Amino acid sequence: MIRVTDFSSLEREGPLRRSAVTIGNFDGCHLGHQQLLAAARRYAAALEAQSVAVTFRPRPEAFFKGLAAEPLLFTEEQKTRALAELAIAYQVAQPFDLALSSMGYEAFYESCLKTILGAVALVVGDNFRFGQGRQGNAAFLADRGRADGLEVTIGEAAQWAGERISSSRVRAALRADGDVTAATAMLGRPYMLEGVIAQGDQLGRQLGVPTANLEDVSQLLPRYGIYAGYVWLAAPARSADRPPVMHLPSDAIPAVFSFGIRPTLKSEHPPVRLEAHLLAGTYGLGELYGRRAGYYLTHHLRDELTFANLDELKARIAQDIDEAKRVLSGKS
């Protein structure tokens, strides 16, 4: 089980003796992040040390730009779960504030990394910057760390489609295009949205395609449209269970998703809805309400459209269901 702490708590309780440290925002834990975390784990095993991921909340760029409430690929709790699934022993979930932003890069290295964490190995990306004015960089850590006897790895960026993988690139693909195929390729897993199923207006049931309406979602939402993918459901008596973050669970249920404002209904103030029609299993009226769920988006089928009437909408929903079954079965 991962232990979550921060520098102040560790300083009070007693510094770590030996750690293999990687540092980053780790939003989404994409393939580039996974390479850094795997290197930290290897160092920890080889050097009889604890693997440590240092994260910041909010992320430094958001702090300086006033974007603390921005929707991201992960909630803070999901990030911790992802790191735990990736077998990291400690997460230093460090609040990023004015005091930390004013700390010089040498002071951060000496106080936080060497003294508090007892670092014997460091793993960072080649574009890593830190300290006041972002004056510290990976080259400094490589030179200073090795001079102090630390093992240091400067990870090269993971690439997809000829460009560097980054959390911002994943967010842009989802937000601008609903490109869950690109997101899956960069994340190494389907993008998962997590929330609680709540009662909607029963329109899907009236049309013969009952849906599960997901609410309390605190992550970045993709472009409005129709998607295919899978749904994980918590057991009715196990409300504390959470969906896996870093892989698609084997018991996930195939589904087709609708995300948007349902423009065919021509509501004056339409609510934004994320709904799933499950393609397997039978569920009674109200049986799913209150259950935590994970919606894994694997295919973008089409953008949201406006139809002339509900009959046209119903006919297109039938086509969408057939298309979702086709792509999920892997048939060309």
Secondary structure as a PSIPRED ss2 file (coil, helix, strand):
# PSIPRED VFORMAT (PSIPRED V4.0)

   1 M C   1.000  0.000  0.000
   2 I C   1.000  0.000  0.000
   3 R E   0.000  0.000  1.000
   4 V E   0.000  0.000  1.000
   5 T E   0.000  0.000  1.000
   6 D C   1.000  0.000  0.000
   7 F H   0.000  1.000  0.000
   8 S H   0.000  1.000  0.000
   9 S H   0.000  1.000  0.000
  10 L H   0.000  1.000  0.000
  11 E H   0.000  1.000  0.000
  12 R H   0.000  1.000  0.000
  13 E H   0.000  1.000  0.000
  14 G C   1.000  0.000  0.000
  15 P C   1.000  0.000  0.000
  16 L C   1.000  0.000  0.000
  17 R C   1.000  0.000  0.000
  18 R C   1.000  0.000  0.000
  19 S E   0.000  0.000  1.000
  20 A E   0.000  0.000  1.000
  21 V E   0.000  0.000  1.000
  22 T E   0.000  0.000  1.000
  23 I E   0.000  0.000  1.000
  24 G C   1.000  0.000  0.000
  25 N C   1.000  0.000  0.000
  26 F C   1.000  0.000  0.000
  27 D C   1.000  0.000  0.000
  28 G C   1.000  0.000  0.000
  29 C C   1.000  0.000  0.000
  30 H C   1.000  0.000  0.000
  31 L H   0.000  1.000  0.000
  32 G H   0.000  1.000  0.000
  33 H H   0.000  1.000  0.000
  34 Q H   0.000  1.000  0.000
  35 Q H   0.000  1.000  0.000
  36 L H   0.000  1.000  0.000
  37 L H   0.000  1.000  0.000
  38 A H   0.000  1.000  0.000
  39 A H   0.000  1.000  0.000
  40 A H   0.000  1.000  0.000
  41 R H   0.000  1.000  0.000
  42 R H   0.000  1.000  0.000
  43 Y H   0.000  1.000  0.000
  44 A H   0.000  1.000  0.000
  45 A H   0.000  1.000  0.000
  46 A H   0.000  1.000  0.000
  47 L H   0.000  1.000  0.000
  48 E C   1.000  0.000  0.000
  49 A C   1.000  0.000  0.000
  50 Q E   0.000  0.000  1.000
  51 S E   0.000  0.000  1.000
  52 V E   0.000  0.000  1.000
  53 A E   0.000  0.000  1.000
  54 V E   0.000  0.000  1.000
  55 T E   0.000  0.000  1.000
  56 F E   0.000  0.000  1.000
  57 R E   0.000  0.000  1.000
  58 P C   1.000  0.000  0.000
  59 R C   1.000  0.000  0.000
  60 P H   0.000  1.000  0.000
  61 E H   0.000  1.000  0.000
  62 A H   0.000  1.000  0.000
  63 F H   0.000  1.000  0.000
  64 F H   0.000  1.000  0.000
  65 K H   0.000  1.000  0.000
  66 G C   1.000  0.000  0.000
  67 L C   1.000  0.000  0.000
  68 A C   1.000  0.000  0.000
  69 A C   1.000  0.000  0.000
  70 E C   1.000  0.000  0.000
  71 P C   1.000  0.000  0.000
  72 L C   1.000  0.000  0.000
  73 L C   1.000  0.000  0.000
  74 F C   1.000  0.000  0.000
  75 T C   1.000  0.000  0.000
  76 E H   0.000  1.000  0.000
  77 E H   0.000  1.000  0.000
  78 Q H   0.000  1.000  0.000
  79 K H   0.000  1.000  0.000
  80 T H   0.000  1.000  0.000
  81 R H   0.000  1.000  0.000
  82 A H   0.000  1.000  0.000
  83 L H   0.000  1.000  0.000
  84 A H   0.000  1.000  0.000
  85 E H   0.000  1.000  0.000
  86 L C   1.000  0.000  0.000
  87 A C   1.000  0.000  0.000
  88 I C   1.000  0.000  0.000
  89 A C   1.000  0.000  0.000
  90 Y E   0.000  0.000  1.000
  91 Q E   0.000  0.000  1.000
  92 V E   0.000  0.000  1.000
  93 A E   0.000  0.000  1.000
  94 Q E   0.000  0.000  1.000
  95 P E   0.000  0.000  1.000
  96 F C   1.000  0.000  0.000
  97 D C   1.000  0.000  0.000
  98 L H   0.000  1.000  0.000
  99 A H   0.000  1.000  0.000
 100 L H   0.000  1.000  0.000
 101 S H   0.000  1.000  0.000
 102 S C   1.000  0.000  0.000
 103 M C   1.000  0.000  0.000
 104 G C   1.000  0.000  0.000
 105 Y H   0.000  1.000  0.000
 106 E H   0.000  1.000  0.000
 107 A H   0.000  1.000  0.000
 108 F H   0.000  1.000  0.000
 109 Y H   0.000  1.000  0.000
 110 E H   0.000  1.000  0.000
 111 S H   0.000  1.000  0.000
 112 C H   0.000  1.000  0.000
 113 L H   0.000  1.000  0.000
 114 K H   0.000  1.000  0.000
 115 T H   0.000  1.000  0.000
 116 I H   0.000  1.000  0.000
 117 L C   1.000  0.000  0.000
 118 G C   1.000  0.000  0.000
 119 A E   0.000  0.000  1.000
 120 V E   0.000  0.000  1.000
 121 A E   0.000  0.000  1.000
 122 L E   0.000  0.000  1.000
 123 V E   0.000  0.000  1.000
 124 V E   0.000  0.000  1.000
 125 G E   0.000  0.000  1.000
 126 D C   1.000  0.000  0.000
 127 N C   1.000  0.000  0.000
 128 F C   1.000  0.000  0.000
 129 R E   0.000  0.000  1.000
 130 F E   0.000  0.000  1.000
 131 G C   1.000  0.000  0.000
 132 Q H   0.000  1.000  0.000
 133 G H   0.000  1.000  0.000
 134 R H   0.000  1.000  0.000
 135 Q C   1.000  0.000  0.000
 136 G E   0.000  0.000  1.000
 137 N E   0.000  0.000  1.000
 138 A H   0.000  1.000  0.000
 139 A H   0.000  1.000  0.000
 140 F H   0.000  1.000  0.000
 141 L H   0.000  1.000  0.000
 142 A H   0.000  1.000  0.000
 143 D H   0.000  1.000  0.000
 144 R H   0.000  1.000  0.000
 145 G H   0.000  1.000  0.000
 146 R H   0.000  1.000  0.000
 147 A H   0.000  1.000  0.000
 148 D C   1.000  0.000  0.000
 149 G C   1.000  0.000  0.000
 150 L C   1.000  0.000  0.000
 151 E E   0.000  0.000  1.000
 152 V E   0.000  0.000  1.000
 153 T E   0.000  0.000  1.000
 154 I E   0.000  0.000  1.000
 155 G E   0.000  0.000  1.000
 156 E C   1.000  0.000  0.000
 157 A C   1.000  0.000  0.000
 158 A C   1.000  0.000  0.000
 159 Q E   0.000  0.000  1.000
 160 W E   0.000  0.000  1.000
 161 A C   1.000  0.000  0.000
 162 G C   1.000  0.000  0.000
 163 E E   0.000  0.000  1.000
 164 R E   0.000  0.000  1.000
 165 I C   1.000  0.000  0.000
 166 S C   1.000  0.000  0.000
 167 S H   0.000  1.000  0.000
 168 S H   0.000  1.000  0.000
 169 R H   0.000  1.000  0.000
 170 V H   0.000  1.000  0.000
 171 R H   0.000  1.000  0.000
 172 A H   0.000  1.000  0.000
 173 A H   0.000  1.000  0.000
 174 L H   0.000  1.000  0.000
 175 R H   0.000  1.000  0.000
 176 A H   0.000  1.000  0.000
 177 D H   0.000  1.000  0.000
 178 G C   1.000  0.000  0.000
 179 D C   1.000  0.000  0.000
 180 V H   0.000  1.000  0.000
 181 T H   0.000  1.000  0.000
 182 A H   0.000  1.000  0.000
 183 A H   0.000  1.000  0.000
 184 T H   0.000  1.000  0.000
 185 A H   0.000  1.000  0.000
 186 M H   0.000  1.000  0.000
 187 L H   0.000  1.000  0.000
 188 G C   1.000  0.000  0.000
 189 R C   1.000  0.000  0.000
 190 P C   1.000  0.000  0.000
 191 Y E   0.000  0.000  1.000
 192 M E   0.000  0.000  1.000
 193 L E   0.000  0.000  1.000
 194 E E   0.000  0.000  1.000
 195 G E   0.000  0.000  1.000
 196 V E   0.000  0.000  1.000
 197 I E   0.000  0.000  1.000
 198 A E   0.000  0.000  1.000
 199 Q C   1.000  0.000  0.000
 200 G C   1.000  0.000  0.000
 201 D C   1.000  0.000  0.000
 202 Q C   1.000  0.000  0.000
 203 L H   0.000  1.000  0.000
 204 G H   0.000  1.000  0.000
 205 R H   0.000  1.000  0.000
 206 Q H   0.000  1.000  0.000
 207 L C   1.000  0.000  0.000
 208 G C   1.000  0.000  0.000
 209 V C   1.000  0.000  0.000
 210 P C   1.000  0.000  0.000
 211 T C   1.000  0.000  0.000
 212 A E   0.000  0.000  1.000
 213 N E   0.000  0.000  1.000
 214 L E   0.000  0.000  1.000
 215 E E   0.000  0.000  1.000
 216 D C   1.000  0.000  0.000
 217 V C   1.000  0.000  0.000
 218 S C   1.000  0.000  0.000
 219 Q C   1.000  0.000  0.000
 220 L C   1.000  0.000  0.000
 221 L C   1.000  0.000  0.000
 222 P C   1.000  0.000  0.000
 223 R C   1.000  0.000  0.000
 224 Y C   1.000  0.000  0.000
 225 G E   0.000  0.000  1.000
 226 I E   0.000  0.000  1.000
 227 Y E   0.000  0.000  1.000
 228 A E   0.000  0.000  1.000
 229 G E   0.000  0.000  1.000
 230 Y E   0.000  0.000  1.000
 231 V E   0.000  0.000  1.000
 232 W E   0.000  0.000  1.000
 233 L E   0.000  0.000  1.000
 234 A C   1.000  0.000  0.000
 235 A C   1.000  0.000  0.000
 236 P C   1.000  0.000  0.000
 237 A C   1.000  0.000  0.000
 238 R C   1.000  0.000  0.000
 239 S C   1.000  0.000  0.000
 240 A C   1.000  0.000  0.000
 241 D C   1.000  0.000  0.000
 242 R C   1.000  0.000  0.000
 243 P C   1.000  0.000  0.000
 244 P C   1.000  0.000  0.000
 245 V C   1.000  0.000  0.000
 246 M C   1.000  0.000  0.000
 247 H C   1.000  0.000  0.000
 248 L C   1.000  0.000  0.000
 249 P C   1.000  0.000  0.000
 250 S C   1.000  0.000  0.000
 251 D C   1.000  0.000  0.000
 252 A C   1.000  0.000  0.000
 253 I E   0.000  0.000  1.000
 254 P E   0.000  0.000  1.000
 255 A E   0.000  0.000  1.000
 256 V E   0.000  0.000  1.000
 257 F E   0.000  0.000  1.000
 258 S E   0.000  0.000  1.000
 259 F E   0.000  0.000  1.000
 260 G E   0.000  0.000  1.000
 261 I C   1.000  0.000  0.000
 262 R C   1.000  0.000  0.000
 263 P H   0.000  1.000  0.000
 264 T H   0.000  1.000  0.000
 265 L H   0.000  1.000  0.000
 266 K C   1.000  0.000  0.000
 267 S C   1.000  0.000  0.000
 268 E C   1.000  0.000  0.000
 269 H C   1.000  0.000  0.000
 270 P C   1.000  0.000  0.000
 271 P C   1.000  0.000  0.000
 272 V C   1.000  0.000  0.000
 273 R E   0.000  0.000  1.000
 274 L E   0.000  0.000  1.000
 275 E E   0.000  0.000  1.000
 276 A E   0.000  0.000  1.000
 277 H E   0.000  0.000  1.000
 278 L E   0.000  0.000  1.000
 279 L C   1.000  0.000  0.000
 280 A C   1.000  0.000  0.000
 281 G C   1.000  0.000  0.000
 282 T C   1.000  0.000  0.000
 283 Y C   1.000  0.000  0.000
 284 G C   1.000  0.000  0.000
 285 L C   1.000  0.000  0.000
 286 G C   1.000  0.000  0.000
 287 E C   1.000  0.000  0.000
 288 L C   1.000  0.000  0.000
 289 Y C   1.000  0.000  0.000
 290 G C   1.000  0.000  0.000
 291 R C   1.000  0.000  0.000
 292 R E   0.000  0.000  1.000
 293 A E   0.000  0.000  1.000
 294 G E   0.000  0.000  1.000
 295 Y E   0.000  0.000  1.000
 296 Y E   0.000  0.000  1.000
 297 L E   0.000  0.000  1.000
 298 T E   0.000  0.000  1.000
 299 H E   0.000  0.000  1.000
 300 H E   0.000  0.000  1.000
 301 L E   0.000  0.000  1.000
 302 R E   0.000  0.000  1.000
 303 D E   0.000  0.000  1.000
 304 E C   1.000  0.000  0.000
 305 L C   1.000  0.000  0.000
 306 T C   1.000  0.000  0.000
 307 F C   1.000  0.000  0.000
 308 A C   1.000  0.000  0.000
 309 N C   1.000  0.000  0.000
 310 L H   0.000  1.000  0.000
 311 D H   0.000  1.000  0.000
 312 E H   0.000  1.000  0.000
 313 L H   0.000  1.000  0.000
 314 K H   0.000  1.000  0.000
 315 A H   0.000  1.000  0.000
 316 R H   0.000  1.000  0.000
 317 I H   0.000  1.000  0.000
 318 A H   0.000  1.000  0.000
 319 Q H   0.000  1.000  0.000
 320 D H   0.000  1.000  0.000
 321 I H   0.000  1.000  0.000
 322 D H   0.000  1.000  0.000
 323 E H   0.000  1.000  0.000
 324 A H   0.000  1.000  0.000
 325 K H   0.000  1.000  0.000
 326 R H   0.000  1.000  0.000
 327 V H   0.000  1.000  0.000
 328 L H   0.000  1.000  0.000
 329 S H   0.000  1.000  0.000
 330 G C   1.000  0.000  0.000
 331 K C   1.000  0.000  0.000
 332 S C   1.000  0.000  0.000
